[in-house]
Amino acid sequence: MRRLPAALAGAATAGIAERGLRRWSPPHPRWRRRNFRDREVTLAGGPALAAGAAIGALASGIAGGVPGPALAAFAGAVLGAYDDLYGDEHARGLAGHVGALRQRRVTTGLVKLAGLTATGAAVSAVDGRRGRQLILDTALIAGTANLVNLLDLRPGRALKVLACAAGVASVARGPAGSASAGLAGAAVAVLPSDLAERVMIGDCGANAAGATLGACLAVGANTVVKWAALGLVVALTLGSERVSFTDVIAGTPWLRRLDEWGRRP
């Protein structure tokens, strides 16, 4: 049973990193953001969450070459940080990026999506997947990384979903379950500062954590579960192009209560 050590490793790494990064914030002006309440916050939550996810995955003892979830966490963090620091804020959502491409303009979001797809393929190949299974795992990893980013519109929202989803995934047998526990621990450790509006996880944290969750599912779940998970990811992603997650949550009392739990009034 490596779930508890992995969860503790993920939580300790993320918590220490988050406090350290808040104290010694980089001078880059884009390291800080205005949130939905126009409060200035730091992006320290992103690298901290990514570090916790990666260390939690490594602590799970996944063998066989490069550990898939740890690789996903690292690549997702790098690609997300690139979008955080140099992103095109004029293109929003998949439709926005596709529209920019039609105008022969390649956005950082499209570069990131291509990178996440390549990451998913690499993780799948490392795990020995070929053919249809490789395509399925690639889509699951890249799609989950993108979906978590779409959820990160209010303090704590994405981290709550991550903690719950990773907690459920941790029941899987073997190292994938332990890596999911490490991700859950990292999400819980960063959650208080995110809810208090001291930090944001940004694209760096959302993409890293989402890719890690997708990689854990790719490594540890059976084909039926993976197809079901991918179907949910695709449905929510396409739905976000037409309706606002925030509006749906605000209009659903039990979702609103969960979403607002722990958040500053």
C-alpha positions as CSV (number, residue, x, y, z in Angstrom):
1,M,0.0,0.0,0.0
2,R,1.9,3.0,-1.3
3,R,-1.1,5.4,-1.4
4,L,-0.5,7.0,1.9
5,P,3.2,7.7,1.4
6,A,2.4,9.0,-2.1
7,A,-0.4,11.3,-0.8
8,L,1.9,12.6,2.0
9,A,4.7,13.2,-0.4
10,G,2.5,15.0,-2.9
11,A,0.9,17.1,-0.1
12,A,4.2,18.0,1.6
13,T,5.9,18.9,-1.7
14,A,3.0,21.1,-2.9
15,G,2.6,22.8,0.5
16,I,6.3,23.6,1.0
17,A,6.7,24.8,-2.7
18,E,3.6,27.0,-2.5
19,R,4.7,28.8,0.6
20,G,8.2,29.2,-0.7
21,L,7.1,30.6,-4.1
22,R,4.7,33.0,-2.4
23,R,7.5,34.3,-0.2
24,W,10.1,34.5,-3.0
25,S,7.9,35.5,-6.0
26,P,9.7,35.8,-9.4
27,P,10.0,39.3,-10.7
28,H,8.2,38.5,-14.0
29,P,5.2,40.9,-14.2
30,R,3.0,38.1,-15.6
31,W,3.6,36.0,-12.5
32,R,0.7,38.0,-10.9
33,R,-2.9,38.1,-12.1
34,R,-6.2,39.8,-11.3
35,N,-8.8,37.3,-10.3
36,F,-12.6,37.5,-10.9
37,R,-12.9,39.9,-7.9
38,D,-10.1,42.0,-9.3
39,R,-7.8,41.0,-6.5
40,E,-4.1,40.6,-7.3
41,V,-2.8,37.1,-6.7
42,T,0.3,35.2,-7.5
43,L,0.6,32.2,-9.8
44,A,2.6,30.3,-7.2
45,G,-0.1,27.6,-6.9
46,G,0.7,26.3,-10.3
47,P,4.3,25.2,-10.0
48,A,3.6,24.0,-6.4
49,L,0.7,21.8,-7.6
50,A,2.8,20.4,-10.5
51,A,5.7,19.6,-8.2
52,G,3.4,17.8,-5.7
53,A,1.8,15.8,-8.5
54,A,5.2,14.8,-9.9
55,I,6.7,13.8,-6.6
56,G,3.5,12.0,-5.6
57,A,3.8,10.0,-8.8
58,L,7.4,9.2,-8.3
59,A,6.7,8.2,-4.7
60,S,4.2,5.7,-6.0
61,G,7.0,3.7,-7.4
62,I,5.9,3.4,-11.0
63,A,8.4,1.5,-12.9
64,G,9.1,0.8,-16.6
65,G,11.3,3.5,-18.0
66,V,10.1,7.1,-17.5
67,P,7.2,7.2,-15.0
68,G,4.2,8.2,-17.0
69,P,2.2,10.4,-14.6
70,A,5.4,12.2,-13.5
71,L,6.3,12.8,-17.1
72,A,2.8,14.1,-17.7
73,A,3.1,16.5,-14.7
74,F,6.4,17.9,-15.8
75,A,5.4,18.4,-19.4
76,G,2.0,19.8,-18.5
77,A,3.6,22.3,-16.1
78,V,6.1,23.5,-18.7
79,L,3.5,23.9,-21.4
80,G,1.1,25.6,-19.0
81,A,3.7,28.0,-17.7
82,Y,4.5,29.0,-21.3
83,D,0.9,29.9,-21.8
84,D,0.7,31.7,-18.5
85,L,3.7,33.9,-19.2
86,Y,3.4,34.4,-22.9
87,G,-0.2,33.5,-23.7
88,D,-2.5,35.2,-26.2
89,E,-5.4,36.5,-24.1
90,H,-7.5,37.4,-27.2
91,A,-8.2,33.8,-28.2
92,R,-10.5,32.0,-25.8
93,G,-11.7,28.4,-25.9
94,L,-11.2,25.9,-28.7
95,A,-13.3,27.9,-31.1
96,G,-11.1,31.0,-30.5
97,H,-7.9,29.2,-31.2
98,V,-9.3,27.5,-34.3
99,G,-10.5,30.9,-35.5
100,A,-7.0,32.4,-35.0
101,L,-5.5,29.5,-37.0
102,R,-7.9,30.2,-39.8
103,Q,-6.4,33.7,-39.8
104,R,-3.0,32.1,-40.1
105,R,-2.1,33.0,-36.5
106,V,-0.8,30.3,-34.2
107,T,-1.7,31.0,-30.6
108,T,0.1,29.8,-27.6
109,G,-3.0,27.8,-26.7
110,L,-2.7,25.8,-29.9
111,V,1.0,25.2,-29.3
112,K,0.1,24.0,-25.8
113,L,-2.6,21.7,-27.1
114,A,-0.1,20.2,-29.6
115,G,2.4,19.8,-26.8
116,L,-0.1,18.1,-24.5
117,T,-1.1,15.7,-27.4
118,A,2.6,14.8,-27.9
119,T,2.9,14.3,-24.1
120,G,0.0,12.0,-24.1
121,A,1.4,10.0,-26.9
122,A,4.8,9.8,-25.2
123,V,3.3,8.6,-21.9
124,S,1.2,6.0,-23.7
125,A,4.2,4.8,-25.7
126,V,6.3,4.5,-22.5
127,D,3.5,2.4,-21.0
128,G,3.6,0.1,-24.0
129,R,0.5,1.2,-25.7
130,R,0.1,0.8,-29.5
131,G,-2.5,1.4,-32.1
132,R,-6.0,2.2,-30.9
133,Q,-5.0,2.0,-27.2
134,L,-2.3,4.7,-27.8
135,I,-4.8,7.0,-29.5
136,L,-7.3,6.5,-26.7
137,D,-4.7,7.2,-24.0
138,T,-3.3,10.2,-25.9
139,A,-6.8,11.7,-26.2
140,L,-7.6,11.0,-22.5
141,I,-4.4,12.7,-21.2
142,A,-4.5,15.8,-23.4
143,G,-8.3,16.1,-23.0
144,T,-8.2,15.9,-19.2
145,A,-5.4,18.5,-19.0
146,N,-7.5,20.9,-21.1
147,L,-10.7,20.2,-19.1
148,V,-9.1,21.0,-15.7
149,N,-7.9,24.3,-17.2
150,L,-11.5,25.1,-18.3
151,L,-12.7,24.5,-14.7
152,D,-10.3,26.9,-13.2
153,L,-12.5,30.0,-13.3
154,R,-13.2,30.5,-9.5
155,P,-11.0,30.0,-6.5
156,G,-10.9,26.4,-5.4
157,R,-13.1,25.0,-8.2
158,A,-10.6,23.1,-10.2
159,L,-8.8,21.8,-7.1
160,K,-12.0,20.5,-5.6
161,V,-12.8,18.6,-8.7
162,L,-9.2,17.3,-8.9
163,A,-9.1,16.2,-5.3
164,C,-12.4,14.3,-5.8
165,A,-11.5,12.7,-9.1
166,A,-8.0,11.7,-8.0
167,G,-9.4,10.3,-4.8
168,V,-11.8,8.1,-6.8
169,A,-8.9,7.1,-9.2
170,S,-6.8,6.2,-6.2
171,V,-8.9,3.0,-5.7
172,A,-7.2,1.5,-8.7
173,R,-4.7,-1.2,-8.0
174,G,-1.0,-0.8,-8.3
175,P,1.1,2.3,-8.8
176,A,-1.5,4.2,-10.8
177,G,-3.8,4.3,-7.7
178,S,-0.9,5.5,-5.6
179,A,0.0,8.2,-8.1
180,S,-3.6,9.4,-8.0
181,A,-3.4,9.6,-4.2
182,G,-0.3,11.7,-4.6
183,L,-2.2,14.1,-6.9
184,A,-5.1,14.3,-4.5
185,G,-2.7,15.1,-1.7
186,A,-1.1,17.9,-3.7
187,A,-4.5,19.4,-4.6
188,V,-5.7,19.4,-1.0
189,A,-2.4,21.1,0.1
190,V,-2.8,24.0,-2.3
191,L,-6.6,24.3,-1.9
192,P,-6.6,26.6,1.2
193,S,-4.4,29.2,-0.4
194,D,-6.4,29.0,-3.6
195,L,-9.7,29.5,-1.7
196,A,-8.2,32.4,0.3
197,E,-7.3,34.0,-3.0
198,R,-3.6,34.1,-2.1
199,V,-2.6,32.1,-5.2
200,M,-3.9,30.9,-8.5
201,I,-2.9,27.5,-10.1
202,G,-3.1,29.0,-13.6
203,D,-2.5,27.0,-16.8
204,C,0.7,25.6,-15.3
205,G,-1.0,23.9,-12.4
206,A,-4.2,23.0,-14.2
207,N,-2.5,21.4,-17.2
208,A,0.0,19.6,-15.1
209,A,-2.6,18.2,-12.7
210,G,-5.0,17.4,-15.5
211,A,-2.4,15.6,-17.5
212,T,-1.3,13.6,-14.4
213,L,-4.9,12.6,-13.7
214,G,-5.3,11.5,-17.4
215,A,-2.0,9.6,-17.2
216,C,-3.1,7.8,-14.0
217,L,-6.3,6.7,-15.8
218,A,-4.4,5.7,-18.9
219,V,-2.0,3.6,-16.8
220,G,-4.4,2.1,-14.3
221,A,-7.9,1.9,-15.8
222,N,-9.4,-0.7,-18.1
223,T,-10.6,0.1,-21.6
224,V,-14.2,0.5,-20.7
225,V,-13.4,3.0,-17.9
226,K,-11.1,4.9,-20.1
227,W,-13.7,5.3,-22.9
228,A,-16.3,6.4,-20.3
229,A,-13.8,9.0,-18.9
230,L,-12.9,10.2,-22.4
231,G,-16.6,10.5,-23.3
232,L,-17.2,12.7,-20.2
233,V,-14.2,14.8,-20.9
234,V,-15.2,15.4,-24.6
235,A,-18.9,16.1,-23.6
236,L,-17.9,18.7,-21.0
237,T,-15.3,20.3,-23.2
238,L,-17.7,20.7,-26.1
239,G,-20.4,21.8,-23.7
240,S,-18.1,24.6,-22.4
241,E,-18.1,26.1,-25.9
242,R,-21.9,26.7,-25.7
243,V,-22.7,27.2,-22.0
244,S,-20.8,28.7,-19.1
245,F,-19.8,26.3,-16.3
246,T,-20.1,29.2,-13.9
247,D,-23.7,29.9,-15.0
248,V,-24.7,26.2,-14.7
249,I,-23.1,25.9,-11.2
250,A,-24.8,29.2,-10.1
251,G,-28.2,27.8,-11.3
252,T,-27.8,24.4,-9.5
253,P,-28.2,24.9,-5.7
254,W,-26.1,21.8,-4.6
255,L,-23.4,22.5,-7.1
256,R,-23.3,26.2,-6.0
257,R,-22.9,25.2,-2.3
258,L,-20.0,22.8,-3.1
259,D,-18.4,25.4,-5.4
260,E,-18.6,28.2,-2.8
261,W,-17.6,26.0,0.2
262,G,-14.5,27.5,1.9
263,R,-14.3,30.5,-0.5
264,R,-14.0,34.1,0.8
265,P,-17.4,35.8,1.0
